[in-house]
Amino acid sequence: MKIIQQITIITPFLLVLSAIIILFFLPSKRRMSARVSVIATLFTFFLSLGMLGYYVVAGHSQVVYIGIHWGSIWLDPLSLIMWVFVSGISVLVHMYSVRYMVEEPNYTRFFALLDLMTAIILFMVSAADLVTLLVAWFFVGVVLYFLLGHDTNRPAAGRYAFWTQITYRAGDLPLWFAAFVLIKTYHSISLPVIFAQIRINPHLHTFWGLSIPELVAFLLAFAAFARSAQFLLHGWLPYTMDGPTPVSALMHAGIVNAGGFLFNRFAPVFEYAGGALHMAFIVGLVTAIIGSAMMLIQNDVKRSLGYSTMGQMGFMVMECGVGAFPLAIFHLIAHGFFKGSMFLGAGNVIGEARAHDGVPPDSIYTAIVERRPAKPSRLPWLAAAALTILVPAAVLSLSHFFVSSGLLYEQGVVILLFFGWVTGAQALFATHKMTHTNPWRLMGGILGSFVLIVIGYTLISHYFSSFLYPHDVSQKLYAAASINAFAFDTLVIFLAFLFVGGWALTFFADSSGWWDRVDKGGWRGAYLSMYALLSRELYVNDLYARLTQLLLVFSHRLNILLRWC
Amino acid sequence: MDILVWIMAGTLLPWFPLSWIFNKLLASAPGFWAQALAILVFPQLGLLLLIYSGAWQALPVGLDSNLRGVALFTAVFYAFRAASTREVQVWARLMTTSGLALTWLLHGQNLDPLTLQSFALAWSIPGALMLVWAGLLEQRMGGAYLGLRGGLTTVLPRLSALITLTALAASATPIFPTFFILLHVVKALPLAWIPGGLLVLLLWGWAVGRFLQDLLFGIYRGELLEDLTVGGTWLGGLVLGLFAVGGIFWGGAWIMN
């Protein structure tokens, strides 16, 4: 038992040690510092894997104390999965950076900061007390500032690092407030102790007309929104691309997921806070839609990936909003590895595009990316419509029914299935529009892939949920996120008609061209206005910039009035 | 007599509007060493005066809401003003004033005089260090004004590293003691007042963000400058390192008591 505690402490501190060694003893030894950094990260990754393996065998959580008053690590499934995920991503980023950053100045400092950042994230995801969580949460923003601003010759790097820092700081405030509400109410900084007290009597204390779990849940949700770039707090995310590519990868694959982690860490609080979950659902939905729309109009690969991350984060928060907390963790891991590989490959894509500027004459590319008018499909439209609408619904429902039939009665699962249905149907609809020598074979291939993905995802997410929340927490979270049955059914039916109607409109407009005959130019104007609005990023950043400018002018005038004293 | 004690204490341990005199006194000290010494000593004198005159003990426990409001306003007001400041000396004074004003909010926490003085000292140390770095910067550049010639990190890497770390210490960044003191101050506030306390944190984040942006980023276009010596850098680093280590060990001792 004692050796496990020692390994627990060593795991994150190993990277702190490597950062100190690089900064103080190897500042001019570039190759050696990179080697030390990569080896330390690899060790951390293997130690994390070992700890996860130990938990699977031993099967119980424990808290390891580093300091007397604060500084503790919670070895529970959530911490251990996050440790493996974060250190895994960090290993990839480290190895990639060894060559990618070789011509950059401050090479050794870069590796020291990467090590420090990984260590802090490990502390953050495993903090068992509120002070450790606050320290690590705060420190992530500070170290990220220096990583994003690595190239000090570029004022833009500094500007966007500052945007990130100030958004993070704004997000720190609700977390601080939530922490102090909990500390003052339950007279403890220990998370397990606080959660145990909340379970005993969740609505014992109230403040500002809300029960303490409800108030804390709202505050935590706001903190998560800032970290995970939800709408109105998203302006910094697409501009983090001005940092080095490995930092973008670490940022989009790991750091930005902190919101999803925060929801899961405080799941015992959200069990009693349906209102906060509903808010999270709406904010996540809006973010997912706006992020995806922004992504579509970008002509810069990296910024497009940035908005794609925003959309994915919206979806992740939405999952939390419907009570599917473990799914959010599964999502952030899958998205992390996917987006990490995309970023690390972005440089190659850009290089390739520079070498070969011709757009590949591929039919799929032409249909999806260039959006040239699709030729009439060879599939009969009735068959295509049936496949598009019915097949995803059947596949999704059956797979969930066989894995865990009880879940089908949860509103959160229905909502997620609904989105799965929309996404699947959209993919099939796009396939239907493609021209191919054998459309049935193409559709068959896509359907086969879809079935495999759904079954795999359902199985993995189900067993993942059981691992992460072995007790009945998942059901409680779904119950907390539920709304009135009549309102829910009305909403689902309305949305189903909306989507099907949208597809039908697009289908007929594309195939017969009647829309062009009906439209007298008004639609084009609206379309262009919408495009201009989106291309200016809804003027959110401009608004903040103007507001900041006004405040600075006011501050400056005060200083002049008081003669700088 | 009482009024005189309050005026002197409010001046030395800054409290708006007497904080204006505190800043004026600091600014009028001859040379940066004298300014650094003054920023360390004045708040200590203010606290000693309060404690040994019995005025501190005479205050209502936890301060009444008006007094608390004035202390919090002082912290917010000076942090807000620091955001638009580009002169390093002025920035250091305003940020330190903002931090020191929070010491008033620790009334009623049953802290012994030594701990209370240590808290005030923890806000003064980054301020004093920053005034020294500003003086050294002024000696090299003719003025410690940021934003005119950016990219100082390329021409003065050692001095700008120390300035950066000191700015972080002044703005309550973990693991410096100021961070833990801020935790303690926020804990001392009634729940409804906590958002006000946290506003200070946001403004410090804004002020330090702008400060570092002007200090670190951009291409330096000017004559070559002589950086701080290696010995001087190690000495400055040692002071900041000890300050940070103190934050970890000392901060933990009282954070939840």
Interface residues (C-beta under 8 A of the other chain):
Chain A: G67 I68 H69 W70 G71 V131 L134 V135 F138 F139 V142 Y145 G149 T152 N153 R154 P155 A157 G158 R159 A161 F162 Q165 I166 R169 A170 D172 L173 W176 F177 F180 V181 I183 K184 I189 F207 L551 L552 V553 S555 H556 L558 N559 L562 W564 C565
Chain B: W20 N23 K24 A27 F80 R81 A83 S84 T85 E87 V90 R93 G150 G151 T153 T154 L168 T173 P174 I175 F179 L183 V186 K187 L191 I194 P195 L198 L199 L201 L202 G205 W206 G209 R210 L212 Q213 L216 F217 G218 I219 G252 A253 I255 M256 N257
